[in-house]
Amino acid sequence: MKSIEVDEELYRYIAAQTLHIGESASEILRRLLQLPPFSPQDAPSVSAPQSEPLVSAIATLLHTGELEREESAIARFMLILTALYQTNPVAFTQATDIKGRKRVYFARDPEELLANGTTTKPKAVPGTPYWVISNTNTNRKRNIIAQLMAAMEFPADLCEQVCAKV
């Protein structure tokens, strides 16, 4: 799924069109635009030639033992983030769209992360212009990696393998 930004007025309009609890914004817009319901087989797939270099770079990280040598989840998390950035810096920009209910997870400035909570403990992602909050639990780190890899259009099975290594 892709995310888009809408202004407050448009957001309120879409939310007001909800017919039942749990109806997603996509479902509401499809209904309003008279489009058929979404089906996963309708989703465009990433062609193998385009994704092969991405997959092989991350697969190399998985199989070199480098992640296993790191003792802490935060060290593995940072190593994975660095590898994802090096794989595709342009697609990595989507990291700044990944947010929690009350927190911003990525920023280009540690002050932005500190402005969203005093206990965020921002850390620079090595080899990148990005900062990430570091005081999340391991499951949240896995979730952040999964969201980022999905946004970068990595295959789901590879996302699962990487998340299991955090």
N, C-alpha and C positions, 0 to 999 in steps of 0.2 A: 504494500500500500504506500502511496505517496501522501505527503501532507502539504497543505496549502495554507496561506494566511488570508484571512478575510477581516474586513473592518467590523467594528462592534455592532453596528446597525444590521449588517448582513447576517452576522452570527445570531443575533437575537431573532431575526426573521426566520432563519432556518430552524432554530430551537423551538420557536413557536409553532412550527408546522409538524411537530412530533405527534404521531398518532398513538403510540404505545411505549411503555417503559422499555428501554434498551434499544430502541430504534437508533441506528447509527446515522451520522450526517450523510454518509454515502447513500444509505437507503432512502433517506428523506429527499435528497437531491434527485436520485433516480426516479422516485415517485413523482416529484414535481416536474421533472423534465420529460416524464413519460418514457423512460428508458426501461428495458427489461432488467429484472434482478441480476445482480452480479453472480457469476459462476467462476470458480477458480480456473477452469479450463479456458475461460475467455481472456485470462491475463496474458499479456505478452511475455514470451520467454526470452531469456538472454541466450543468444546464440553461443554455441560452444567455442568457436574461434575467438570471440570477443572475451569470453570469461576464462579461457585457459591460462593466460599469464597470471591473472588474479588468483586463480585457484592454485596454481603451482607454487607461487610465492608463499602463500599461507600454508599450503601443504608441507612445504619445505620446513617452515617454522615448527610445524607439528611433529615432524619426523626426525629432526636433528637432535632432539633431546635437550635443546636449549631451554625450553619451558620447564622441563622436569628439574633442571639444575637450580632453578630459582626456588628459594625456600618459602617466600611469602606470596599470598594471593595478590597483593598490590604490585609486587615486582612482575609477576606474570601478566597482570592486567596492563601494566605500562608497556611491557614488551610487545604484547598483542596490539595495543593501540599504535605503537611506533611502526610495527609491520604493516598494519592496515593503511597508515598514512603513506608509507613508502610505496605501497602497492598502487595507490591511486589518490594523490593529494587533492585532486579536484573533487572527487566523490566524497572524500573525507570531510569536506566543508559541511556536509549534512549533519555532522556530529553536533553542531551548535543548535540543531532543531530538536535534539533529544533532551527532554526535560522531565522532571518529576512533577508531582502535584504542586510542590512549593519550592523546588530547587531547580537551578540551572546546572547541568552536569558538565558542559564544555564551554569554554570561552577563549578568546585570544588574549585576555587580560585577567590576571588573578583577582583584581579588584571587583570585577563583575561577579565572580563566584562568591567572594566575601560579602558582596552586597545582598546576596540571596541566602545568607545564613552565616553565623559567626563560627560555626564548627565545621565548615566545609573542607578545611585543610587542603587548599589548592596545591597541585603539583604540576610542574611543567611536564608535558609528554615529550620525552627525549627525541630530538631530531625533528621537531615540529614547532609551528608557531602557536600551538594550543596548550591550554591548561585544562585539567580535569579535577573534579572533587575526588578526594581519596579516602574519606572516612565512611564510605558505604560498606555494607556487609558483602560477602562474597556472592550471594545470590543477586544482589543489585548490580554488582560488577558484571556478572554473567548477562543480566538483562540488558545492560547498557551495550555490551559487546554484540549481543544478538540484534538489538535494534539498529546499531550502526552497520553491521554486516548486511542486514536485510535492506537497509537504505542504499548500501553500496552494491546491491544486487548479487551477493554471493549466494551460492546454492544452499538450501536449508540444511542439508546433511553436513556440509562443511561448517556451517554456523554451529551446529550441535557439537561437533568434534572440538571446535575451538573453545566454546563455552565450557565444555567439560574439563578443559585444561586450566581454567582460571584458578 
